Amino acid sequence: MIPISLENKPLASHGLTSYRYKGRYGFVMIGAKDDKDALREAQRSLTWDKATPDKLQRWDGKAYQPI
């Protein structure tokens, strides 16, 4: 069986942009309206760390790219 890597696919609901945030234990997948909204959602998922833009990536239609 071939493992599926969901962290390399867009997972946002229709109408939102797909983002991912590199957290302490892997990627947090996020659907958001814009970069600011995605960073706010990333912060909600983190327990100890502060979310920073350098760990946030946006889906560009082909791959995730740094914002």
N, C-alpha and C positions, 0 to 999 in steps of 0.2 A: 504494500500500500504506500502511495506517495503522500508525504505530509503536506498539508495546505498551510501556506504562510499568509495568514490574514493581515499581518502588519504591513505587508507590501501592496495592499489593495485599498481602494477608497471604500469607506464604510458609512459615510454620512447619509442621512435621509435626504430625499428629494428636496431641493430648495436650499440646502446647506452645503458648505464647502467642507471637504474631508481634510482633517489635520491629524497629526500624531505628535506626541510629546515624549521625548526620551526621559523616562523616569528612572528611579533607582532600581527597579526590578524588570524593566522592559518598556515597551511603548504603551502609552495611554492613547486610545483612539478617540477622536473628538469630531463632532459635527458642529460647525459654527458659522455665523454670518460673516465674520471678518477676523483679522488677526487678533484684534483686541479681545473679542468675544472668545476666541480659541484659547488665548492665554488665561483668561478668567476661568474658563472651564477646566483647563489643566490644573490651575491652583486648587480647585475644588477636589480634584482627585489625589492631590499630594497630601501626605500626613505631616512630614517634618520639613520638607524642603520648600523653598520659595521658587515658584515658576519663573523662568527667565526665557526671553525670546530666542536665545542662542540654541535652545533644545527643541524649539517648535519647528515643525515642517508642514508645508501645505502641498496637497495633491495638485499637480499642474495638468492633469489629463493623461499623463504617461507614467509619472513617478513622483515620489515625494521629494520636495526641494526645500532647502532652508529658507526661512522668511527673511 
